[in-house]
């Protein structure tokens, strides 16, 4: 793994767009960046029309001056290729490269992502602009990393895409007989006798062929990856010592298999924008960070996924400083004081190399004029910028954690293709969302206080070494090799929890016969003969006072023991949750979605059986605890997402303390002092100045002197909405 070249400590900054501002503003920007301890900015993401105003005519003097200014200010640069937003002249010259929807409508220029990545003219133009940047800035002292494109995810149904799709299908299947078998071509007379008969799945009379749609998503993941490689290989040729990345975006609309892409990037970088304004935003943050860390797993030469503990760091490339966007609602909610700090440090706690934002300065116009920014329209004299300064100080204090790993003994299965397959409207219920199923499993473990990795069964040979517990939520597609691996792992002592809609189909989305859950029937010791889905608001009573929702099945136990039964309706008395002892391990099956409390309680039982302990067993509800380890050194991150102060027992010295003051400002403190005090990062009565001028007693701010059990144990007081990071006493390695 190669890091941003020449950068020490954690990365801090965001997207910077000097082309949108006069050069007098650039000088102010660099001064403010230094004040906030910004050390890395992404430049040029959407600057194609400024860099190449006419075909083959490059205007780069402004970029020269901007990079020189940033370098003099001690700020390093992630230089982006601007290929996510072609200039107007390109769209006019190559209308065939504009994207076409499934309805056959060709979209016009006027926004970003107005291209088809399969169009030869687009790919050639993208390579030219990338080669120009690589040649000109290969030796620039500010260059720390290359950023290819932005948030790959645009799809197209044009003739160029159709030609590329057919080539991809030929490579995947070899001949039409194999394709017709995989696509169940005998159904609805969809057998193809010539490759030219195959088109992308377009708008049609009724339901599309599910495997055709699934393969089209797979195709676009590979086609976009090829477009990324085009540019990546050019950049590596010019600057072999400079890492190259691209930023992943979350969402079930994204046709990118990030787990497979991860091996192609020098650094996994993600953009994360929570969509919930209550405590679910913190759950979403933990889920995104755990996914990113798991995608950054190094891949061996044979494609195998290494076991637990061998995970590379990653980088939060984009997030919103002070807003939470609820896109479905059409409202942008302000983050209350302290949330920007908690969210950013929570990513660091789970392995990020720092915290980056979109964007540095809010623009005066354009489609995202009101997008969140570190320097808002109000300027530096604002709560948002003062919070940005305090975050910069916190990241400085956390620099020592940079090389530490995040240890997990529990994992969740993740498969992009299963998620795509479950979006087909021909399934028994349109109310099952793969993303929601994964989130529910992760939420249950998060509320148990258990740190979780993700494993990706379709991204290479699966190695579960080091994991004691694995949850598979709705892993719809499964090949025989994965099923065999799971069986061997359970017999050797693993504890497996499988939810409904797992193992039902093979990788071609063909249903396995003989009863559900298909590939896992024997391992789980159950056979389900019938699905009885519930409506979006329907519930089903279960034994023990628990409730099921969304899904039901008529389950017959064949070697498994019932744990919870259906308590009413047509399934009364039938098993709802089962457990089967298998060798030294156990396999559990959930035929319904348990309510959140029931799911948490069940996974807590499984974790206890598996010997998977919470990071901080005595932590109260609302307190998140994460531990990072580097050899014998350990750091404990504590976040209080509640509204009341909480007290927990912990051992160590304060590294960072963050709290919300009555004024609504953010306090960040660190640098443990012998006198039992911590140094405040505030100055001259102006919160956020970054100049340490005063001391704060340890007790009120974070750690009291009350002795506890064990050497150096203390009573840790975590303020509401605050956080605390402790460097724990050295422990034996391992």
KOLSE-712625 format. One line per 2 residues: their letters; for each residue x negated, y negated, z of C-alpha. Coordinates in nm, 3 decimals, padded with zeros to 5 digits. Example, Ala and Ser with C-alpha at 12.3 -4.5 7.8 and 13.67 -1.06 7.14 Angstrom:
residues 2
as	-01.230/00.450/00.780  -01.367/00.106/00.714 .
This chain:
residues 734
xx	00.000/00.000/00.000  -00.128/-00.342/-00.095 .
xx	-00.012/-00.652/00.089  00.026/-01.011/-00.028 .
xx	-00.332/-01.096/-00.113  -00.517/-01.309/00.139 .
xx	-00.229/-01.339/00.385  -00.286/-01.285/00.755 .
xx	-00.004/-01.231/01.002  00.364/-01.207/00.919 .
xx	00.510/-01.358/00.602  00.731/-01.662/00.651 .
xx	00.894/-01.886/00.395  01.132/-01.850/00.105 .
xx	01.219/-01.936/-00.254  01.077/-02.275/-00.349 .
xx	01.194/-02.457/-00.661  00.964/-02.756/-00.724 .
xx	01.104/-02.790/-01.078  01.429/-02.919/-00.921 .
xx	01.260/-03.209/-00.740  01.036/-03.512/-00.806 .
xx	00.672/-03.466/-00.710  00.707/-03.710/-00.420 .
xx	00.937/-03.453/-00.261  00.673/-03.183/-00.309 .
xx	00.439/-03.366/-00.075  00.708/-03.387/00.193 .
xx	00.789/-03.020/00.137  00.433/-02.908/00.206 .
xx	00.418/-03.120/00.520  00.744/-02.967/00.646 .
xx	00.625/-02.618/00.555  00.313/-02.666/00.764 .
xx	00.524/-02.793/01.051  00.744/-02.481/01.032 .
xx	00.437/-02.252/00.996  00.552/-02.139/00.650 .
xx	00.270/-01.943/00.488  00.432/-01.789/00.177 .
xx	00.678/-01.920/-00.083  00.824/-01.767/-00.399 .
xx	00.792/-01.998/-00.699  00.940/-01.987/-01.048 .
xx	01.227/-01.739/-01.011  01.467/-01.941/-01.229 .
xx	01.223/-02.168/-01.412  01.218/-02.013/-01.762 .
xx	01.369/-02.314/-01.942  01.118/-02.545/-01.771 .
xx	00.824/-02.315/-01.846  00.925/-02.244/-02.206 .
xx	01.160/-02.521/-02.327  01.130/-02.400/-02.688 .
xx	01.025/-02.061/-02.828  00.652/-02.011/-02.779 .
xx	00.602/-02.366/-02.643  00.488/-02.357/-02.281 .
xx	00.499/-02.646/-02.033  00.301/-02.544/-01.728 .
xx	00.126/-02.859/-01.608  00.394/-02.910/-01.342 .
xx	00.342/-02.555/-01.214  -00.035/-02.612/-01.204 .
xx	00.015/-02.915/-00.982  00.268/-02.741/-00.758 .
xx	00.044/-02.439/-00.698  -00.259/-02.660/-00.637 .
xx	-00.064/-02.864/-00.381  00.058/-02.554/-00.201 .
xx	-00.295/-02.412/-00.195  -00.435/-02.731/-00.043 .
xx	-00.164/-02.705/00.222  -00.269/-02.352/00.314 .
xx	00.047/-02.195/00.170  00.021/-01.887/-00.047 .
xx	00.247/-01.811/-00.341  00.455/-01.522/-00.467 .
xx	00.466/-01.613/-00.836  00.784/-01.493/-01.006 .
xx	00.856/-01.403/-01.365  01.173/-01.599/-01.453 .
xx	01.337/-01.330/-01.663  01.665/-01.311/-01.469 .
xx	01.778/-01.636/-01.630  01.690/-01.674/-02.000 .
xx	01.689/-02.029/-02.139  01.962/-02.162/-02.371 .
xx	01.743/-02.139/-02.682  01.703/-01.763/-02.633 .
xx	02.077/-01.699/-02.613  02.134/-01.913/-02.924 .
xx	01.861/-01.736/-03.120  01.960/-01.386/-03.006 .
xx	02.338/-01.367/-02.952  02.315/-00.989/-02.981 .
xx	02.116/-00.990/-02.656  02.403/-01.143/-02.458 .
xx	02.581/-00.890/-02.231  02.904/-00.717/-02.330 .
xx	03.163/-00.603/-02.076  03.337/-00.266/-02.071 .
xx	03.634/-00.443/-02.235  03.415/-00.538/-02.531 .
xx	03.393/-00.908/-02.442  03.055/-01.067/-02.511 .
xx	02.968/-01.306/-02.231  02.822/-01.646/-02.312 .
xx	02.535/-01.851/-02.180  02.605/-02.076/-01.882 .
xx	02.504/-01.878/-01.575  02.222/-01.648/-01.474 .
xx	02.176/-01.286/-01.587  02.295/-01.363/-01.941 .
xx	02.104/-01.084/-02.112  02.115/-00.716/-02.200 .
xx	01.804/-00.543/-02.066  01.827/-00.287/-02.347 .
xx	01.806/-00.555/-02.619  01.462/-00.544/-02.790 .
xx	01.452/-00.924/-02.829  01.507/-00.976/-02.457 .
xx	01.244/-00.722/-02.356  00.990/-00.880/-02.594 .
xx	01.060/-01.234/-02.468  01.034/-01.114/-02.106 .
xx	00.695/-00.957/-02.175  00.569/-01.275/-02.344 .
xx	00.656/-01.507/-02.055  00.515/-01.259/-01.803 .
xx	00.191/-01.225/-02.001  00.153/-01.603/-02.021 .
xx	00.189/-01.642/-01.645  -00.049/-01.352/-01.578 .
xx	-00.314/-01.492/-01.810  -00.295/-01.847/-01.679 .
xx	-00.271/-01.783/-01.305  -00.469/-01.461/-01.265 .
xx	-00.746/-01.644/-01.077  -00.544/-01.909/-00.897 .
xx	-00.643/-01.910/-00.529  -00.282/-01.948/-00.411 .
xx	-00.163/-01.629/-00.583  -00.072/-01.367/-00.323 .
xx	00.181/-01.145/-00.500  00.385/-01.112/-00.820 .
xx	00.764/-01.113/-00.806  00.917/-00.955/-01.119 .
xx	01.262/-01.077/-01.223  01.530/-01.121/-00.955 .
xx	01.783/-00.873/-00.817  01.798/-00.625/-01.103 .
xx	02.156/-00.510/-01.154  02.303/-00.649/-01.477 .
xx	02.472/-00.389/-01.700  02.586/-00.412/-02.061 .
xx	02.801/-00.209/-02.302  02.670/-00.355/-02.629 .
xx	02.534/-00.158/-02.930  02.177/-00.192/-02.795 .
xx	02.291/-00.035/-02.467  02.474/00.239/-02.659 .
xx	02.161/00.330/-02.857  01.949/00.337/-02.541 .
xx	02.213/00.542/-02.357  02.212/00.804/-02.633 .
xx	01.832/00.829/-02.618  01.851/00.870/-02.242 .
xx	02.112/01.146/-02.276  01.900/01.331/-02.532 .
xx	01.610/01.326/-02.290  01.825/01.437/-01.995 .
xx	02.021/01.717/-02.164  01.820/01.814/-02.470 .
xx	02.118/01.922/-02.676  02.490/01.858/-02.704 .
xx	02.588/02.200/-02.571  02.425/02.121/-02.238 .
xx	02.581/01.773/-02.232  02.928/01.906/-02.310 .
xx	02.891/02.159/-02.030  02.779/01.895/-01.779 .
xx	03.053/01.653/-01.884  03.321/01.927/-01.891 .
xx	03.387/01.833/-02.252  03.662/02.092/-02.288 .
xx	03.886/01.876/-02.069  04.099/01.628/-02.270 .
xx	03.922/01.733/-02.591  03.603/01.542/-02.512 .
xx	03.355/01.781/-02.667  03.098/01.593/-02.878 .
xx	02.961/01.732/-03.205  02.721/01.447/-03.286 .
xx	02.521/01.209/-03.068  02.657/00.907/-03.257 .
xx	03.003/00.988/-03.118  02.890/00.899/-02.765 .
xx	02.937/00.542/-02.644  02.899/00.377/-02.305 .
xx	03.212/00.423/-02.094  03.431/00.139/-02.213 .
xx	03.785/00.033/-02.132  04.014/00.319/-02.230 .
xx	04.373/00.436/-02.208  04.344/00.618/-01.876 .
xx	04.075/00.771/-01.657  03.722/00.782/-01.796 .
xx	03.510/01.096/-01.787  03.359/01.089/-01.435 .
xx	03.024/01.243/-01.534  02.990/01.006/-01.830 .
xx	03.045/00.713/-01.595  02.800/00.859/-01.342 .
xx	02.536/00.915/-01.609  02.583/00.559/-01.734 .
xx	02.499/00.430/-01.385  02.195/00.659/-01.376 .
xx	02.096/00.539/-01.723  02.108/00.174/-01.622 .
xx	01.897/00.242/-01.314  01.632/00.396/-01.539 .
xx	01.664/00.131/-01.813  01.627/-00.155/-01.567 .
xx	01.332/00.026/-01.412  01.171/00.046/-01.755 .
xx	01.223/-00.330/-01.796  01.055/-00.383/-01.458 .
xx	00.764/-00.157/-01.555  00.713/-00.355/-01.878 .
xx	00.628/-00.663/-01.675  00.464/-00.487/-01.383 .
xx	00.210/-00.312/-01.606  00.119/-00.640/-01.778 .
xx	00.065/-00.810/-01.442  -00.142/-00.522/-01.308 .
xx	-00.359/-00.528/-01.619  -00.444/-00.895/-01.564 .
xx	-00.461/-00.886/-01.181  -00.525/-00.533/-01.053 .
xx	-00.590/-00.661/-00.700  -00.260/-00.850/-00.668 .
xx	00.048/-00.650/-00.555  00.366/-00.650/-00.762 .
xx	00.723/-00.623/-00.637  01.084/-00.704/-00.718 .
xx	01.368/-00.778/-00.480  01.641/-00.520/-00.419 .
xx	01.995/-00.640/-00.367  02.258/-00.452/-00.166 .
xx	02.607/-00.371/-00.291  02.802/-00.080/-00.436 .
xx	02.815/-00.268/-00.769  02.438/-00.235/-00.811 .
xx	02.340/00.034/-01.065  01.994/00.079/-00.915 .
xx	01.875/00.383/-00.722  01.644/00.197/-00.485 .
xx	01.505/00.513/-00.329  01.374/00.624/-00.668 .
xx	01.252/00.276/-00.757  01.051/00.240/-00.437 .
xx	00.756/00.443/-00.564  00.715/00.191/-00.850 .
xx	00.664/-00.117/-00.632  00.359/-00.208/-00.427 .
xx	00.589/-00.347/-00.160  00.959/-00.278/-00.104 .
xx	01.134/-00.615/-00.079  01.504/-00.660/-00.006 .
xx	01.760/-00.939/-00.001  02.012/-00.913/00.281 .
xx	02.319/-01.127/00.337  02.553/-01.000/00.611 .
xx	02.923/-01.033/00.531  03.072/-01.007/00.880 .
xx	03.096/-01.288/01.133  03.148/-01.077/01.444 .
xx	02.912/-00.817/01.591  02.924/-00.625/01.264 .
xx	02.669/-00.871/01.122  02.412/-00.733/01.365 .
xx	02.508/-00.377/01.269  02.471/-00.468/00.901 .
xx	02.130/-00.619/00.972  02.007/-00.302/01.143 .
xx	02.147/-00.083/00.863  01.981/-00.288/00.588 .
xx	01.648/-00.292/00.771  01.653/00.083/00.834 .
xx	01.735/00.148/00.469  01.455/-00.078/00.349 .
xx	01.204/00.085/00.582  01.309/00.428/00.463 .
xx	01.294/00.330/00.094  00.937/00.218/00.159 .
xx	00.840/00.572/00.247  00.518/00.655/00.056 .
xx	00.562/00.925/-00.205  00.309/01.205/-00.243 .
xx	00.166/01.294/-00.581  00.415/01.576/-00.630 .
xx	00.709/01.347/-00.555  00.777/01.491/-00.211 .
xx	00.904/01.265/00.064  00.660/01.267/00.358 .
xx	00.802/01.341/00.702  00.916/01.106/00.974 .
xx	00.671/00.846/01.096  00.492/00.797/00.764 .
xx	00.681/00.487/00.654  00.523/00.180/00.501 .
xx	00.616/-00.170/00.612  00.847/-00.369/00.384 .
xx	00.955/-00.730/00.347  01.279/-00.919/00.393 .
xx	01.248/-01.128/00.075  01.576/-01.320/00.101 .
xx	01.834/-01.401/00.364  02.049/-01.702/00.449 .
xx	01.911/-01.928/00.723  02.234/-02.066/00.867 .
xx	02.534/-01.917/00.687  02.719/-01.587/00.665 .
xx	02.900/-01.543/00.335  03.231/-01.357/00.339 .
xx	03.260/-01.324/-00.038  03.593/-01.139/-00.036 .
xx	03.742/-01.416/00.174  03.570/-01.698/-00.012 .
xx	03.433/-01.864/00.303  03.082/-01.941/00.421 .
xx	03.064/-01.939/00.802  02.790/-02.115/00.996 .
xx	02.567/-01.900/01.213  02.590/-02.010/01.572 .
xx	02.269/-02.117/01.750  02.028/-01.828/01.798 .
xx	02.166/-01.601/01.529  01.914/-01.699/01.262 .
xx	01.634/-01.616/01.506  01.791/-01.286/01.617 .
xx	01.863/-01.165/01.266  01.515/-01.249/01.140 .
xx	01.331/-01.094/01.434  01.560/-00.789/01.416 .
xx	01.425/-00.723/01.066  01.070/-00.756/01.198 .
xx	01.153/-00.519/01.482  01.255/-00.257/01.225 .
xx	00.942/-00.290/01.016  00.960/-00.601/00.799 .
xx	00.636/-00.784/00.732  00.811/-01.110/00.807 .
xx	01.119/-01.313/00.720  01.181/-01.495/00.392 .
xx	01.484/-01.700/00.290  01.674/-01.821/-00.007 .
xx	01.598/-02.099/-00.013  01.352/-02.359/00.113 .
xx	01.539/-02.679/00.020  01.910/-02.707/-00.063 .
xx	01.958/-02.839/-00.419  02.157/-03.151/-00.503 .
xx	02.352/-02.977/-00.778  02.402/-02.654/-00.965 .
xx	02.615/-02.349/-00.902  02.468/-02.288/-00.556 .
xx	02.444/-02.646/-00.434  02.585/-02.540/-00.097 .
xx	02.382/-02.223/-00.055  02.209/-02.200/00.281 .
xx	01.855/-02.343/00.299  01.578/-02.394/00.554 .
xx	01.587/-02.766/00.474  01.958/-02.844/00.432 .
xx	02.111/-03.149/00.268  02.083/-03.324/00.604 .
xx	01.704/-03.290/00.583  01.451/-03.210/00.851 .
xx	01.650/-03.387/01.121  01.892/-03.099/01.153 .
xx	01.965/-02.801/01.372  01.889/-02.565/01.085 .
xx	01.538/-02.696/01.025  01.460/-02.709/01.396 .
xx	01.566/-02.343/01.413  01.336/-02.272/01.119 .
xx	01.047/-02.430/01.309  01.120/-02.218/01.614 .
xx	01.139/-01.904/01.402  00.799/-01.987/01.257 .
xx	00.660/-02.006/01.609  00.822/-01.674/01.703 .
xx	00.669/-01.503/01.399  00.328/-01.641/01.494 .
xx	00.366/-01.486/01.838  00.474/-01.155/01.682 .
xx	00.180/-01.127/01.442  00.020/-00.854/01.653 .
xx	00.309/-00.618/01.573  00.240/-00.632/01.200 .
xx	00.065/-00.295/01.169  00.294/-00.109/01.409 .
xx	00.536/00.160/01.294  00.897/00.223/01.389 .
xx	00.941/00.578/01.515  01.268/00.763/01.457 .
xx	01.370/01.121/01.525  01.720/01.084/01.380 .
xx	01.804/01.029/01.014  02.101/00.971/00.784 .
xx	02.127/01.102/00.429  02.147/00.843/00.152 .
xx	02.221/00.911/-00.214  02.304/00.634/-00.461 .
xx	02.449/00.878/-00.714  02.692/01.021/-00.458 .
xx	02.811/00.667/-00.394  02.862/00.606/-00.765 .
xx	03.047/00.935/-00.809  03.284/00.855/-00.523 .
xx	03.389/00.531/-00.695  03.573/00.722/-00.969 .
xx	03.950/00.659/-00.943  04.033/01.024/-01.014 .
xx	03.941/01.141/-00.663  04.213/01.234/-00.412 .
xx	04.180/00.897/-00.238  04.069/00.558/-00.362 .
xx	04.017/00.442/-00.006  03.695/00.630/00.061 .
xx	03.391/00.404/00.026  03.049/00.567/00.038 .
xx	02.898/00.249/00.179  03.159/00.249/00.456 .
xx	03.094/00.615/00.536  02.721/00.552/00.569 .
xx	02.783/00.238/00.774  03.014/00.424/01.013 .
xx	02.750/00.691/01.081  02.477/00.431/01.128 .
xx	02.701/00.218/01.349  02.768/00.514/01.577 .
xx	02.396/00.582/01.620  02.319/00.210/01.656 .
xx	02.573/00.186/01.938  02.406/00.488/02.098 .
xx	02.080/00.291/02.098  01.912/00.542/01.864 .
xx	01.671/00.422/01.597  01.750/00.583/01.263 .
xx	01.567/00.650/00.938  01.729/00.738/00.607 .
xx	01.633/01.034/00.390  01.717/01.050/00.022 .
xx	01.777/01.408/-00.091  01.790/01.318/-00.461 .
xx	01.467/01.113/-00.463  01.231/01.412/-00.445 .
xx	01.172/01.735/-00.252  01.318/01.682/00.093 .
xx	01.087/01.710/00.394  01.265/01.680/00.730 .
xx	00.955/01.743/00.939  00.964/01.532/01.255 .
xx	01.340/01.478/01.251  01.552/01.651/01.511 .
xx	01.890/01.521/01.401  02.039/01.449/01.057 .
xx	02.379/01.304/00.964  02.515/01.351/00.610 .
xx	02.811/01.118/00.549  03.001/01.198/00.226 .
xx	02.697/01.339/00.043  02.925/01.435/-00.246 .
xx	02.660/01.556/-00.495  02.422/01.829/-00.383 .
xx	02.195/02.072/-00.563  02.110/02.419/-00.435 .
xx	01.754/02.327/-00.337  01.877/02.061/-00.093 .
xx	02.130/02.303/00.057  01.854/02.561/00.106 .
xx	01.625/02.304/00.269  01.900/02.201/00.509 .
xx	01.963/02.562/00.606  01.595/02.630/00.675 .
xx	01.566/02.310/00.880  01.869/02.391/01.096 .
xx	01.753/02.747/01.159  01.418/02.606/01.271 .
xx	01.585/02.386/01.533  01.741/02.092/01.350 .
xx	02.082/01.951/01.442  02.293/01.868/01.138 .
xx	02.617/01.667/01.127  02.807/01.684/00.796 .
xx	03.114/01.479/00.712  03.396/01.547/00.468 .
xx	03.327/01.508/00.094  02.973/01.643/00.136 .
xx	02.838/01.923/-00.083  03.163/01.928/-00.280 .
xx	03.009/01.887/-00.627  02.686/01.968/-00.809 .
xx	02.463/01.688/-00.948  02.679/01.677/-01.264 .
xx	02.986/01.597/-01.048  03.140/01.939/-01.120 .
xx	03.333/02.069/-00.820  03.190/02.382/-00.657 .
xx	03.446/02.660/-00.649  03.551/02.878/-00.358 .
xx	03.651/02.608/-00.111  03.503/02.300/00.048 .
xx	03.245/02.183/00.158  03.100/02.373/-00.134 .
xx	02.724/02.409/-00.105  02.735/02.394/00.277 .
xx	03.023/02.632/00.359  02.808/02.916/00.490 .
xx	02.570/02.694/00.685  02.857/02.512/00.856 .
xx	03.065/02.825/00.909  03.384/02.668/00.775 .
xx	03.603/02.686/00.467  03.839/02.408/00.373 .
xx	04.101/02.503/00.115  04.291/02.177/00.088 .
xx	04.239/01.801/00.114  04.515/01.602/00.283 .
xx	04.395/01.241/00.266  04.564/00.970/00.468 .
xx	04.652/00.625/00.343  04.426/00.326/00.416 .
xx	04.606/00.258/00.746  04.707/00.614/00.829 .
xx	04.585/00.788/01.144  04.600/01.140/01.281 .
xx	04.595/01.232/01.652  04.320/01.468/01.762 .
xx	04.267/01.663/02.081  04.088/01.487/02.364 .
xx	04.273/01.163/02.292  04.067/01.094/01.982 .
xx	04.198/00.967/01.650  04.116/01.052/01.290 .
xx	04.176/00.830/00.990  04.143/00.812/00.610 .
xx	04.090/01.185/00.550  04.209/01.528/00.666 .
xx	04.141/01.884/00.557  04.294/02.224/00.621 .
xx	03.987/02.387/00.777  03.937/02.752/00.865 .
xx	03.654/02.831/01.108  03.437/03.115/00.977 .
xx	03.170/03.144/01.241  03.200/02.789/01.371 .
xx	03.359/02.691/01.702  03.628/02.420/01.711 .
xx	03.525/02.108/01.902  03.826/01.888/01.827 .
xx	04.158/02.000/01.680  04.430/01.816/01.493 .
xx	04.700/01.743/01.749  05.001/01.668/01.532 .
xx	05.162/01.695/01.191  05.115/01.975/00.939 .
xx	04.759/02.042/01.063  04.843/02.075/01.433 .
xx	04.610/02.330/01.590  04.370/02.343/01.296 .
xx	04.003/02.251/01.358  03.910/01.889/01.290 .
xx	03.549/01.899/01.416  03.347/02.220/01.443 .
xx	03.005/02.332/01.563  02.810/02.641/01.462 .
xx	02.489/02.763/01.624  02.238/02.856/01.355 .
xx	01.905/02.999/01.462  01.742/02.747/01.694 .
xx	01.966/02.464/01.572  02.328/02.373/01.516 .
xx	02.549/02.253/01.230  02.854/02.032/01.289 .
xx	03.138/01.953/01.047  03.369/01.650/01.056 .
xx	03.680/01.688/00.842  03.814/01.343/00.931 .
xx	03.677/00.996/01.007  03.663/00.966/01.384 .
xx	03.742/00.633/01.543  03.429/00.436/01.631 .
xx	03.424/00.536/01.997  03.483/00.900/01.913 .
xx	03.209/00.899/01.649  02.965/00.739/01.892 .
xx	03.048/00.986/02.168  03.014/01.285/01.935 .
xx	02.677/01.174/01.797  02.558/01.104/02.151 .
xx	02.634/01.467/02.237  02.452/01.592/01.927 .
xx	02.155/01.366/02.000  02.131/01.494/02.356 .
xx	02.132/01.853/02.231  01.864/01.764/01.975 .
xx	01.645/01.587/02.230  01.684/01.249/02.059 .
xx	01.689/00.980/02.327  01.798/00.616/02.300 .
xx	01.516/00.363/02.290  01.632/00.221/02.623 .
xx	01.880/00.463/02.786  01.995/00.219/03.055 .
xx	02.066/-00.071/02.819  02.415/-00.212/02.850 .
xx	02.660/-00.252/02.563  02.564/-00.536/02.331 .
xx	02.190/-00.496/02.391  01.987/-00.371/02.098 .
xx	01.646/-00.218/02.172  01.383/-00.129/01.911 .
xx	01.028/-00.010/01.972  00.726/-00.045/01.741 .
xx	00.409/00.156/01.801  00.049/00.113/01.691 .
xx	-00.169/00.388/01.836  -00.148/00.351/02.212 .
xx	00.011/00.005/02.198  00.387/-00.038/02.204 .
xx	00.615/-00.338/02.166  00.973/-00.341/02.290 .
xx	01.221/-00.572/02.112  01.538/-00.654/02.307 .
xx	01.834/-00.842/02.158  02.136/-00.953/02.355 .
xx	02.422/-00.981/02.106  02.676/-01.037/02.383 .
xx	02.796/-01.351/02.555  02.671/-01.267/02.903 .
xx	02.322/-01.240/03.043  02.213/-00.880/03.085 .
xx	01.946/-00.725/03.305  01.748/-00.413/03.210 .
xx	01.445/-00.240/03.354  01.134/-00.267/03.137 .
xx	00.758/-00.276/03.168  00.511/-00.512/03.006 .
xx	00.420/-00.874/02.946  00.626/-01.127/02.757 .
xx	00.526/-01.179/02.397  00.830/-01.380/02.283 .
xx	01.134/-01.509/02.462  01.413/-01.671/02.263 .
xx	01.716/-01.831/02.422  01.996/-02.072/02.332 .
xx	01.983/-02.388/02.541  02.298/-02.570/02.657 .
xx	02.224/-02.836/02.395  02.259/-02.575/02.121 .
xx	01.889/-02.590/02.042  01.673/-02.278/02.033 .
xx	01.400/-02.210/02.285  01.110/-01.990/02.178 .
xx	00.840/-01.916/02.428  00.540/-01.688/02.451 .
xx	00.177/-01.672/02.561  00.203/-01.500/02.900 .
xx	00.014/-01.694/03.166  -00.159/-01.559/03.479 .
xx	00.053/-01.778/03.702  00.366/-01.591/03.603 .
xx	00.488/-01.854/03.363  00.530/-01.868/02.989 .
xx	00.435/-02.152/02.760  00.721/-02.324/02.580 .
xx	00.700/-02.402/02.212  00.862/-02.744/02.246 .
xx	00.701/-03.081/02.250  00.753/-03.434/02.378 .
xx	01.118/-03.370/02.447  01.182/-03.287/02.080 .
xx	01.284/-02.924/02.040  01.126/-02.766/01.738 .
xx	00.816/-02.983/01.714  00.598/-02.677/01.770 .
xx	00.358/-02.858/02.007  00.334/-02.676/02.343 .
xx	00.359/-02.928/02.624  00.534/-02.764/02.915 .
xx	00.580/-02.450/03.122  00.893/-02.265/03.214 .
xx	00.926/-02.032/03.512  00.941/-01.670/03.403 .
xx	01.253/-01.584/03.602  01.516/-01.812/03.444 .
xx	01.385/-01.767/03.090  01.320/-01.399/03.071 .
xx	01.138/-01.184/03.327  01.189/-01.196/03.698 .
xx	00.934/-01.092/03.956  01.155/-00.824/04.101 .
xx	00.949/-00.506/04.113  01.093/-00.189/03.966 .
xx	00.995/00.170/03.925  00.658/00.256/03.773 .
xx	00.344/00.053/03.730  00.434/-00.303/03.638 .
xx	00.805/-00.233/03.595  01.020/-00.545/03.602 .
xx	01.379/-00.652/03.587  01.418/-00.810/03.243 .
xx	01.686/-01.073/03.203  01.788/-01.118/02.841 .
xx	01.993/-01.437/02.795  02.320/-01.428/02.598 .
xx	02.252/-01.470/02.229  01.880/-01.437/02.301 .
xx	01.595/-01.199/02.252  01.287/-01.080/02.434 .
xx	00.978/-00.900/02.304  00.747/-00.723/02.549 .
xx	00.406/-00.571/02.496  00.434/-00.255/02.700 .
xx	00.141/-00.097/02.887  -00.069/00.131/02.671 .
xx	00.063/00.485/02.635  -00.118/00.794/02.514 .
xx	-00.110/00.820/02.136  00.186/01.022/02.009 .
